[in-house]
Amino acid sequence: MIGLLILPLSGQTRPKSPAPDSSATLKAREYFYHGVLAQSAARTMEAVDLLRHARALDPTDPTIAFVLGGSYAQQGKSDRALPLLEEAYASDTTNMTFARTLSGAYIEAGRTQDALRINERLAAADPEDDDVRYRLIQLYARTGELKKGIELATQLQKRFRPMPSAYGQLTRLKIQLLALTKDSVAVGREYHAWADLYPDDRRPYYDWILHLFETGKVQEAERQITADLRRGRIASGDATALRVHKHIILKDYTSAEAELVRLTPDRKIGADEKLTLWLLLTKSSQGSEGYTAGKYTSHIADLLRVYPDDLQVLKTYAQLLRYEERYREAYDLLAPKRHLYPREEWLWSELLDAASGLSSDSLLVEVAQEAKKYVPTDWRNYIVLAGDAFQKDNHQRAIQLLEEGIAAIEPKTGEGAARLYGLLADLYAEHGGPSKASLTDSLYLRAIEANPKEVEVLNNYAYRLAKAGRNLEEAERYALQAVRLSPDAAHILDTYAYILLLRKNYTLAKLYQRKALSQSEPDKISADMYDHMGDIYRALDDYDAALTAWQQALTALPEKAEKAERIRIEKKIREAKKAQKK
């Protein structure tokens, strides 16, 4: 029987490509090698281009198809990835790497039946591969084959009994399958057996008792807690913690709070567990009668007094203070700790947030300067320091700091990388001169590759291209992407309208420019926005409206505006008046 995975997705056989000649094969391997290097350096777009070249030169190489397919899969382009991964797997069904990657791609694409079939083949090929068998249980759950999943989970439980962590993970999955069958008796039995198997492990016992509470068997759970407390199986702190859970489940938040207050000084229960309970109570009680923001913050402060050196409690309390806009308290709490724990990245991040909340530029710069020594990979430090240098007109220092940040952060993707690349591109665009034009473009493109949703980078690059009068089609694409991400931002709408004007799409330009003006506060509308509106009206031969817009542009010009800018707009006004007379 011909296996499903041997056939392409369309159901049609793929025509065999002619074998490439030796020179093409060599060139393909060269492109492939450089593509893999680019991929390992997180240069995704470059890697895909190189791999596509390799694929075009040698369409018969399954490794090229596999790596290119994997690249598409990482970008979420399953429609492109799957045919390539299927082709690679069809060339060698014994290749476990091909099979596992194709399985992952099927799961990502929501094709669970196909993923199930390929994993059944993997399990048949290697019955001892527990990872594959565990994945099979998950797939049986997704496809509704619950009985098969439960049977396989029961088999694996026997193998995992000596390994508490693995056994627990598998048992939770089995319990989920049993719950889907609505066999509550079997679910309870599974929890009970798990707790009895590891009597020294608190987690299975907790899960069992919580299951009883959650299923309404409160009296049964209380009898079990009382009996186990008497026998010494659990400590009094355990009983109190479990009753906190009970009160939260029953929405008796006052009793839960009282139990937790009694639990705070109990040293046999760890600070992390108590903190988790306070946060659970906070989340569960939100919206209930008598709940107010910060209701339990004082209790977290009490917990910190009991555990002054617990960093998680410290972090949580500082965050709660910041959420309540008590920025000074948060800052004063953390400032002395930076000398005790200088390598804790979260501490510097929280100090930056607190300083930002205080609206103190000097404090922000002070924190960033010190933080950079200990956490050189935090991109925010470089943004703050470069911004400070820019404000002082020290553009070279700002450029140096941004370049330093780019060199320090890893990986060079995400918001931080995009912000660093984008700001550096802005600086070179403004102060680099013509010799830096190519570098500026490269930096913008790297910023977009690092984070295609960084709105300001998309907008700024589109505007630079438009002002230079080049690559307008590309500029329109980036500007439209920025508008889609931030449809109500006036300056972004203005950029898009300006590019539409340059591309002579005057009607649409007018629509977006009007929206840009309507989205701005009247006293904050820039001269450029009025100027662009005037240009659009002139293109539509509406000189009265154009004159009004340009007069508004003159009024909106700042006092320190260059004389040439005023002369440029006044010239437009004179020319429009002449055109009116004609």
C-alpha positions as CSV (number, residue, x, y, z in Angstrom):
1,M,0.0,0.0,0.0
2,I,1.3,3.4,-0.9
3,G,1.8,5.5,2.3
4,L,0.1,8.9,2.7
5,L,3.3,10.7,3.2
6,I,4.8,9.5,0.0
7,L,2.2,11.5,-1.9
8,P,2.4,15.3,-2.3
9,L,-0.3,17.4,-0.7
10,S,-2.2,18.1,-3.9
11,G,-2.7,14.4,-4.5
12,Q,-0.8,14.6,-7.8
13,T,2.5,13.0,-8.4
14,R,5.4,15.4,-8.6
15,P,7.2,15.2,-12.0
16,K,10.8,14.2,-11.6
17,S,13.2,17.0,-12.1
18,P,16.1,16.4,-14.5
19,A,19.3,15.7,-12.7
20,P,21.4,18.9,-12.4
21,D,24.8,18.9,-14.0
22,S,27.9,18.8,-11.8
23,S,28.6,22.6,-11.9
24,A,25.0,23.3,-10.9
25,T,25.3,20.8,-8.0
26,L,28.5,22.4,-6.8
27,K,27.0,25.9,-6.9
28,A,23.9,24.6,-5.1
29,R,26.0,23.2,-2.3
30,E,27.8,26.6,-2.0
31,Y,24.4,28.5,-1.7
32,F,23.2,25.9,0.7
33,Y,26.3,26.2,2.9
34,H,25.9,30.0,3.1
35,G,22.2,29.7,3.7
36,V,22.8,27.5,6.7
37,L,25.4,29.9,8.0
38,A,22.9,32.8,7.6
39,Q,20.2,30.8,9.3
40,S,22.4,30.1,12.3
41,A,23.2,33.8,12.5
42,A,19.4,34.5,12.6
43,R,19.5,36.3,9.3
44,T,16.2,34.6,8.2
45,M,15.4,36.5,5.0
46,E,18.9,36.2,3.7
47,A,19.0,32.4,4.6
48,V,15.7,31.8,2.7
49,D,17.0,33.6,-0.4
50,L,20.2,31.6,-0.4
51,L,18.4,28.3,0.1
52,R,15.9,29.1,-2.6
53,H,18.8,29.6,-5.0
54,A,20.3,26.3,-3.9
55,R,16.9,24.6,-4.5
56,A,16.6,26.1,-8.0
57,L,20.0,24.8,-9.0
58,D,19.5,21.3,-7.5
59,P,15.8,20.5,-7.0
60,T,16.7,16.8,-6.4
61,D,18.7,17.2,-3.1
62,P,16.4,16.2,-0.2
63,T,18.7,18.0,2.4
64,I,18.2,21.3,0.6
65,A,14.4,20.7,0.5
66,F,14.4,19.8,4.2
67,V,16.4,22.8,5.4
68,L,14.4,25.3,3.2
69,G,11.1,23.7,4.4
70,G,12.3,24.0,8.0
71,S,13.0,27.7,7.4
72,Y,9.5,28.3,6.1
73,A,8.1,26.3,9.0
74,Q,9.9,28.6,11.5
75,Q,8.3,31.6,9.8
76,G,4.8,30.0,10.1
77,K,4.6,29.5,6.3
78,S,3.2,25.9,6.5
79,D,1.8,26.1,2.9
80,R,5.4,26.4,1.6
81,A,7.1,24.3,4.3
82,L,5.0,21.1,4.1
83,P,5.5,20.1,0.4
84,L,9.3,20.5,0.9
85,L,9.4,18.5,4.2
86,E,7.2,15.8,2.7
87,E,9.5,15.6,-0.3
88,A,12.5,15.2,1.9
89,Y,10.8,12.5,4.0
90,A,9.6,10.6,1.0
91,S,13.2,10.4,-0.2
92,D,14.2,8.6,3.0
93,T,11.5,7.4,5.3
94,T,14.1,6.0,7.7
95,N,15.5,9.4,8.4
96,M,14.3,10.2,11.9
97,T,15.2,13.9,11.6
98,F,13.1,14.3,8.5
99,A,10.2,12.4,10.2
100,R,10.2,14.3,13.4
101,T,10.4,17.7,11.7
102,L,7.5,16.8,9.3
103,S,5.5,15.6,12.3
104,G,6.1,19.0,14.1
105,A,5.1,20.9,10.9
106,Y,1.9,18.8,10.6
107,I,1.0,19.6,14.2
108,E,1.7,23.3,13.7
109,A,-0.5,23.3,10.7
110,G,-3.3,21.6,12.6
111,R,-3.1,18.4,10.5
112,T,-3.2,16.1,13.5
113,Q,-4.3,13.0,11.6
114,D,-1.2,13.2,9.4
115,A,1.0,13.8,12.4
116,L,-0.6,10.8,14.1
117,R,0.2,8.5,11.2
118,I,3.8,9.6,11.0
119,N,4.3,9.1,14.7
120,E,2.7,5.7,14.6
121,R,5.3,4.8,12.0
122,L,8.0,6.2,14.2
123,A,6.8,4.2,17.2
124,A,6.6,1.0,15.1
125,A,10.2,1.6,13.9
126,D,11.5,2.1,17.4
127,P,9.1,0.8,20.2
128,E,11.6,2.0,22.9
129,D,11.4,5.6,21.9
130,D,9.4,7.0,24.8
131,D,9.3,10.6,23.4
132,V,7.5,9.4,20.3
133,R,5.1,7.3,22.4
134,Y,4.4,10.3,24.7
135,R,3.7,12.4,21.6
136,L,1.4,9.7,20.3
137,I,-0.7,10.0,23.5
138,Q,-1.1,13.7,23.0
139,L,-2.1,13.1,19.4
140,Y,-4.6,10.5,20.4
141,A,-6.1,13.0,22.7
142,R,-6.4,15.6,19.9
143,T,-7.9,13.2,17.4
144,G,-10.4,11.8,19.9
145,E,-8.9,8.3,20.1
146,L,-9.1,8.5,23.9
147,K,-9.1,4.7,24.5
148,K,-5.8,4.3,22.6
149,G,-4.2,7.2,24.5
150,I,-5.3,5.8,27.9
151,E,-3.9,2.3,27.0
152,L,-0.6,3.7,25.8
153,A,-0.3,6.0,28.9
154,T,-0.9,3.0,31.2
155,Q,1.9,1.1,29.4
156,L,4.3,4.0,29.9
157,Q,3.4,4.5,33.5
158,K,5.0,1.1,34.3
159,R,8.2,2.2,32.7
160,F,8.2,5.6,34.4
161,R,7.5,4.5,38.0
162,P,11.1,4.9,39.1
163,M,11.1,8.5,37.7
164,P,8.7,10.7,39.8
165,S,8.8,13.7,37.5
166,A,8.3,11.8,34.3
167,Y,5.6,9.7,35.9
168,G,3.8,12.8,37.1
169,Q,3.9,14.4,33.7
170,L,2.5,11.3,32.1
171,T,-0.1,10.8,34.8
172,R,-1.4,14.4,34.4
173,L,-1.9,13.7,30.7
174,K,-3.7,10.4,31.4
175,I,-6.0,12.2,33.9
176,Q,-6.8,14.7,31.1
177,L,-7.8,11.8,28.8
178,L,-9.9,10.2,31.5
179,A,-11.6,13.5,32.2
180,L,-12.6,13.7,28.5
181,T,-14.3,10.3,28.9
182,K,-16.2,11.8,31.9
183,D,-15.0,8.8,34.1
184,S,-14.7,10.8,37.3
185,V,-14.2,7.6,39.4
186,A,-11.2,6.6,37.3
187,V,-9.8,10.2,37.6
188,G,-10.1,10.1,41.3
189,R,-8.5,6.6,41.4
190,E,-5.6,7.9,39.3
191,Y,-4.9,10.8,41.7
192,H,-5.2,8.6,44.7
193,A,-2.8,6.0,43.3
194,W,-0.3,8.7,42.3
195,A,-0.3,10.1,45.8
196,D,0.1,6.7,47.4
197,L,3.0,5.8,45.0
198,Y,5.1,8.7,46.2
199,P,4.1,9.3,49.8
200,D,7.1,11.6,50.4
201,D,6.2,13.9,47.5
202,R,3.8,16.7,48.5
203,R,2.8,17.6,44.9
204,P,0.8,14.4,44.1
205,Y,-0.9,14.6,47.5
206,Y,-1.8,18.2,47.0
207,D,-3.2,17.5,43.5
208,W,-5.3,14.7,44.9
209,I,-6.9,16.8,47.7
210,L,-7.4,19.7,45.3
211,H,-9.2,17.4,42.9
212,L,-11.5,16.4,45.7
213,F,-12.2,20.1,46.5
214,E,-12.7,21.0,42.8
215,T,-15.2,18.1,42.3
216,G,-17.3,19.1,45.3
217,K,-16.1,16.4,47.6
218,V,-15.2,18.9,50.3
219,Q,-16.1,16.7,53.3
220,E,-14.2,13.7,51.9
221,A,-11.1,16.0,51.5
222,E,-11.5,17.4,55.0
223,R,-11.7,13.9,56.5
224,Q,-8.6,12.9,54.5
225,I,-6.6,16.0,55.6
226,T,-7.6,15.5,59.3
227,A,-6.6,11.8,59.2
228,D,-3.3,12.4,57.5
229,L,-2.5,15.3,59.9
230,R,-3.1,13.0,62.8
231,R,-1.0,10.2,61.3
232,G,1.8,12.7,60.6
233,R,1.6,12.2,56.8
234,I,1.3,16.0,56.4
235,A,2.3,19.0,58.6
236,S,-0.1,21.6,60.0
237,G,1.2,24.1,57.4
238,D,0.2,21.7,54.6
239,A,-3.3,21.5,56.0
240,T,-3.6,25.3,56.2
241,A,-2.3,25.7,52.6
242,L,-4.8,23.2,51.3
243,R,-7.6,24.9,53.2
244,V,-6.6,28.2,51.5
245,H,-7.2,26.5,48.2
246,K,-10.5,25.2,49.5
247,H,-11.7,28.7,50.5
248,I,-10.6,30.1,47.2
249,I,-12.4,27.4,45.2
250,L,-15.5,28.1,47.4
251,K,-15.1,31.9,46.8
252,D,-14.8,32.4,50.6
253,Y,-12.0,35.0,50.2
254,T,-12.2,36.4,53.7
255,S,-11.5,32.9,55.2
256,A,-8.7,32.3,52.6
257,E,-7.0,35.6,53.7
258,A,-7.3,34.7,57.4
259,E,-5.7,31.3,56.8
260,L,-2.9,32.8,54.7
261,V,-2.1,35.3,57.4
262,R,-1.7,32.4,59.9
263,L,0.5,30.6,57.4
264,T,2.9,33.5,56.8
265,P,5.2,32.9,59.8
266,D,5.3,29.1,59.3
267,R,8.8,28.3,58.2
268,K,8.0,24.7,57.1
269,I,6.1,26.1,54.1
270,G,8.4,27.9,51.7
271,A,8.1,31.5,50.8
272,D,7.5,30.7,47.1
273,E,4.4,28.6,48.0
274,K,3.0,31.3,50.2
275,L,3.6,33.9,47.6
276,T,1.9,31.7,45.0
277,L,-1.2,31.5,47.3
278,W,-1.3,35.2,47.8
279,L,-1.2,35.8,44.1
280,L,-3.8,33.2,43.5
281,L,-6.1,34.8,46.0
282,T,-5.5,38.2,44.4
283,K,-6.4,36.9,40.9
284,S,-9.4,34.9,42.1
285,S,-10.9,37.6,44.2
286,Q,-10.7,40.4,41.5
287,G,-14.2,41.8,40.9
288,S,-15.7,40.2,44.0
289,E,-17.5,42.3,46.7
290,G,-15.0,44.3,48.8
291,Y,-12.1,43.7,46.5
292,T,-9.9,46.7,45.8
293,A,-6.6,47.1,44.0
294,G,-3.8,46.6,46.4
295,K,-6.0,44.8,48.9
296,Y,-3.3,42.2,49.7
297,T,-0.2,44.3,49.1
298,S,0.4,44.8,52.8
299,H,0.4,41.0,53.3
300,I,3.1,40.6,50.6
301,A,5.1,43.3,52.6
302,D,4.6,41.1,55.7
303,L,5.9,38.1,53.8
304,L,9.0,40.1,52.7
305,R,9.7,41.0,56.3
306,V,9.7,37.3,57.2
307,Y,11.9,36.5,54.1
308,P,14.0,39.6,53.5
309,D,16.4,37.8,51.3
310,D,13.9,36.0,49.1
311,L,14.3,37.6,45.6
312,Q,11.0,36.4,44.2
313,V,9.1,38.0,47.1
314,L,11.1,41.1,46.7
315,K,10.4,41.3,43.0
316,T,6.7,40.7,43.4
317,Y,6.3,43.3,46.1
318,A,8.3,45.9,44.0
319,Q,6.0,45.1,41.0
320,L,2.9,45.5,43.1
321,L,4.1,48.9,44.3
322,R,4.8,49.9,40.7
323,Y,1.4,48.7,39.5
324,E,-0.2,50.9,42.2
325,E,2.0,53.8,40.9
326,R,4.0,53.9,44.1
327,Y,7.1,54.4,42.1
328,R,9.2,56.1,44.8
329,E,8.6,53.3,47.2
330,A,9.4,50.7,44.6
331,Y,12.6,52.5,43.7
332,D,13.7,53.1,47.4
333,L,13.0,49.4,48.1
334,L,15.2,48.1,45.2
335,A,18.0,50.7,45.1
336,P,20.0,49.3,48.1
337,K,19.6,45.7,46.7
338,R,21.5,46.5,43.4
339,H,24.8,46.4,45.3
340,L,23.9,43.0,46.9
341,Y,22.6,41.4,43.7
342,P,24.2,43.3,40.8
343,R,23.8,40.3,38.4
344,E,20.1,40.1,38.8
345,E,18.7,41.4,35.4
346,W,15.1,41.7,36.7
347,L,16.3,44.1,39.5
348,W,17.8,46.6,37.0
349,S,14.7,46.3,34.8
350,E,12.5,47.1,37.7
351,L,14.7,50.0,38.7
352,L,14.4,51.4,35.2
353,D,10.6,51.0,35.3
354,A,10.4,52.7,38.6
355,A,12.7,55.6,37.5
356,S,10.6,55.9,34.3
357,G,7.4,56.1,36.4
358,L,9.0,58.9,38.5
359,S,9.6,60.8,35.2
360,S,13.1,61.5,36.2
361,D,15.4,61.5,33.2
362,S,18.5,62.0,35.4
363,L,17.6,59.0,37.6
364,L,16.8,56.9,34.5
365,V,20.2,57.7,33.0
366,E,22.0,57.0,36.3
367,V,20.3,53.5,36.5
368,A,21.0,52.7,32.9
369,Q,24.7,53.7,33.2
370,E,25.2,51.4,36.2
371,A,23.1,48.6,34.8
372,K,25.1,48.5,31.6
373,K,28.1,47.3,33.5
374,Y,26.3,44.3,35.0
375,V,23.7,43.4,32.4
376,P,25.2,44.5,29.1
377,T,22.7,42.5,27.1
378,D,19.7,44.6,28.1
379,W,18.9,46.8,25.1
380,R,16.9,49.4,27.1
381,N,20.1,50.7,28.8
382,Y,21.5,51.6,25.4
383,I,18.3,53.3,24.3
384,V,18.2,55.4,27.4
385,L,21.8,56.4,27.2
386,A,21.7,57.1,23.5
387,G,18.6,59.2,24.0
388,D,20.4,61.2,26.7
389,A,23.4,61.7,24.4
390,F,21.1,62.8,21.5
391,Q,19.4,65.4,23.8
392,K,22.8,66.8,24.5
393,D,23.5,67.0,20.7
394,N,26.3,64.4,21.1
395,H,25.3,62.5,18.0
396,Q,28.5,60.5,17.7
397,R,28.2,59.3,21.3
398,A,24.6,58.2,20.6
399,I,25.7,56.3,17.5
400,Q,28.5,54.7,19.5
401,L,26.1,53.5,22.3
402,L,23.6,52.1,19.8
403,E,26.4,50.2,18.0
404,E,27.7,48.9,21.3
405,G,24.2,47.7,22.2
406,I,23.8,45.9,18.9
407,A,27.1,44.1,19.4
408,A,26.1,43.1,23.0
409,I,22.5,41.7,22.6
410,E,21.7,38.2,21.6
411,P,19.8,37.1,19.7
412,K,19.7,40.0,17.3
413,T,15.9,39.6,16.8
414,G,12.9,40.9,18.6
415,E,11.8,44.3,19.9
416,G,15.2,45.3,21.4
417,A,17.2,44.6,18.2
418,A,14.6,46.3,16.1
419,R,14.7,49.4,18.3
420,L,18.5,49.6,18.3
421,Y,18.8,49.1,14.6
422,G,16.0,51.5,13.9
423,L,17.3,54.3,16.1
424,L,20.8,53.9,14.6
425,A,19.4,54.1,11.1
426,D,17.5,57.3,12.1
427,L,20.7,58.9,13.4
428,Y,22.7,57.9,10.3
429,A,19.8,59.2,8.1
430,E,19.9,62.6,9.9
431,H,23.6,63.0,10.5
432,G,25.5,60.5,8.4
433,G,25.4,62.3,5.0
434,P,25.3,60.7,1.6
435,S,28.2,58.4,2.3
436,K,26.1,56.6,4.9
437,A,22.9,56.2,2.7
438,S,23.6,52.5,1.9
439,L,24.4,51.7,5.6
440,T,21.2,53.5,6.6
441,D,19.1,51.4,4.3
442,S,20.8,48.2,5.5
443,L,20.1,49.1,9.2
444,Y,16.4,49.8,8.5
445,L,16.1,46.5,6.7
446,R,17.8,44.6,9.6
447,A,15.5,46.4,12.0
448,I,12.4,45.2,10.0
449,E,13.8,41.7,9.8
450,A,14.4,41.7,13.6
451,N,10.8,42.7,14.2
452,P,8.4,43.2,11.3
453,K,5.9,44.7,13.6
454,E,8.1,47.6,14.9
455,V,5.8,50.4,13.8
456,E,8.2,53.4,14.1
457,V,10.9,51.6,12.1
458,L,8.4,50.8,9.3
459,N,7.1,54.4,9.3
460,N,10.5,56.1,9.5
461,Y,12.1,54.0,6.7
462,A,9.0,54.5,4.5
463,Y,9.3,58.3,5.1
464,R,13.0,58.4,4.4
465,L,12.5,56.6,1.1
466,A,9.7,59.0,0.2
467,K,11.7,62.1,1.0
468,A,14.5,60.8,-1.2
469,G,12.0,60.0,-4.0
470,R,13.2,56.4,-4.4
471,N,11.7,52.9,-4.1
472,L,8.2,54.4,-3.7
473,E,6.5,51.1,-4.2
474,E,8.6,49.6,-1.4
475,A,7.9,52.7,0.8
476,E,4.2,52.4,0.2
477,R,4.3,48.7,1.3
478,Y,6.1,49.6,4.6
479,A,3.9,52.6,5.3
480,L,0.7,50.5,4.8
481,Q,2.1,47.9,7.1
482,A,2.6,50.6,9.7
483,V,-0.9,51.9,9.2
484,R,-2.4,48.4,9.7
485,L,-0.4,48.0,13.0
486,S,-1.3,51.5,14.2
487,P,-4.3,52.8,12.3
488,D,-5.0,55.9,14.5
489,A,-1.5,57.3,14.8
490,A,-1.5,60.7,13.1
491,H,2.2,60.8,12.0
492,I,1.9,57.3,10.5
493,L,-1.2,58.2,8.6
494,D,0.6,61.3,7.4
495,T,3.5,59.3,6.1
496,Y,1.2,56.9,4.2
497,A,-0.8,59.9,2.7
498,Y,2.5,61.6,1.6
499,I,3.6,58.5,-0.2
500,L,0.2,58.1,-1.9
501,L,0.6,61.7,-3.0
502,L,4.0,61.0,-4.5
503,R,2.5,57.9,-6.3
504,K,-0.2,60.2,-7.7
505,N,-3.0,58.4,-5.9
506,Y,-4.5,61.8,-4.9
507,T,-8.0,60.7,-3.8
508,L,-6.7,58.1,-1.3
509,A,-4.0,60.4,-0.2
510,K,-6.6,63.1,0.7
511,L,-8.6,60.5,2.6
512,Y,-5.7,59.5,4.8
513,Q,-4.3,63.0,5.2
514,R,-7.7,64.2,6.5
515,K,-7.7,61.3,9.0
516,A,-4.2,62.2,10.1
517,L,-5.3,65.7,10.8
518,S,-8.5,64.7,12.6
519,Q,-6.5,62.3,14.8
520,S,-4.2,65.1,16.0
521,E,-4.8,67.6,18.7
522,P,-5.2,71.0,17.0
523,D,-2.3,72.6,18.8
524,K,0.0,69.6,18.0
525,I,-0.4,69.4,14.3
526,S,2.9,69.8,12.6
527,A,3.7,72.2,9.7
528,D,4.6,69.2,7.6
529,M,1.1,67.7,7.9
530,Y,-0.6,70.9,6.8
531,D,2.1,71.2,4.0
532,H,1.3,67.7,2.7
533,M,-2.4,68.5,2.8
534,G,-1.8,71.6,0.7
535,D,0.2,69.6,-1.8
536,I,-2.7,67.0,-2.1
537,Y,-5.3,69.8,-2.7
538,R,-3.0,71.4,-5.3
539,A,-2.7,68.1,-7.1
540,L,-6.5,67.9,-7.1
541,D,-6.7,71.6,-8.5
542,D,-8.4,72.7,-5.3
543,Y,-6.3,75.9,-4.9
544,D,-8.6,77.5,-2.2
545,A,-8.2,74.5,0.1
546,A,-4.4,74.3,-0.7
547,L,-3.9,78.0,0.2
548,T,-5.7,77.4,3.5
549,A,-3.6,74.4,4.3
550,W,-0.3,76.2,3.5
551,Q,-1.3,79.2,5.6
552,Q,-1.9,76.8,8.5
553,A,1.5,75.3,7.8
554,L,3.1,78.7,8.1
555,T,1.3,79.3,11.4
556,A,2.4,75.9,12.7
557,L,6.1,76.4,11.9
558,P,8.1,76.7,15.2
559,E,9.8,79.9,15.9
560,K,13.2,78.2,15.4
561,A,12.3,76.9,12.0
562,E,14.8,77.5,9.3
563,K,14.1,80.5,7.1
564,A,14.4,78.3,4.0
565,E,11.4,76.3,5.2
566,R,9.2,79.4,5.5
567,I,10.4,80.6,2.1
568,R,9.6,77.3,0.5
569,I,5.9,77.3,1.8
570,E,5.5,81.0,0.9
571,K,6.6,80.2,-2.6
572,K,3.9,77.6,-2.9
573,I,1.3,80.1,-1.8
574,R,2.4,82.7,-4.4
575,E,2.3,80.1,-7.1
576,A,-1.1,78.9,-6.1
577,K,-2.5,82.4,-6.1
578,K,-1.1,82.9,-9.7
579,A,-2.7,79.6,-10.7
580,Q,-6.0,80.8,-9.3
581,K,-6.0,84.0,-11.4
582,K,-5.4,81.9,-14.6
